[in-house]
Amino acid sequence: MADRNLNLTMIKARMVELGLSASNVAKKLGVSRTIVSEWINGKKIPRPRILFELGMLLDLKVSEVLLPELSAEPIVAYRKRSNSKPDLTEAM
């Protein structure tokens, strides 16, 4: 889960729809206002139990609260000298 990020757009929009402030969310989840602020600003991500409770509070699935993981495939890039174009058959 360390590679995942919160779907901040969805969370903020849902908080507005429900009329919830960060203080309200903190109180209902039993956490500090500071930690909720850090979630909303993308600095931290809640623990799994709190993530589930956040989803329930906002009436969202956990899959809607989290952004999908990025591909784990590496990106390979290389350069050739003298500004020559790379031969793409060499890379395969």
Residue pairs with C-beta under 8 A, 6 or more apart in sequence:
1 45
1 48
3 69
3 70
4 45
4 66
4 67
4 69
5 42
5 45
5 66
5 67
6 39
6 42
6 45
6 46
6 65
6 66
6 67
7 64
7 65
7 66
7 67
8 40
8 42
10 60
10 64
10 65
11 39
11 40
11 54
11 58
11 60
11 65
12 40
14 58
14 59
14 60
15 21
15 22
15 25
15 58
18 58
18 59
20 28
20 57
20 58
22 33
22 36
22 37
22 40
23 33
23 36
25 36
25 54
25 57
26 32
26 33
26 35
26 36
28 57
29 36
29 50
29 53
29 54
29 57
31 46
31 50
35 44
35 46
38 44
39 45
39 46
39 54
45 51
46 54
51 62
51 65
51 66
52 62
54 65
55 61
55 62
55 64
55 65
58 65
76 91
78 86
78 91
79 86
80 86
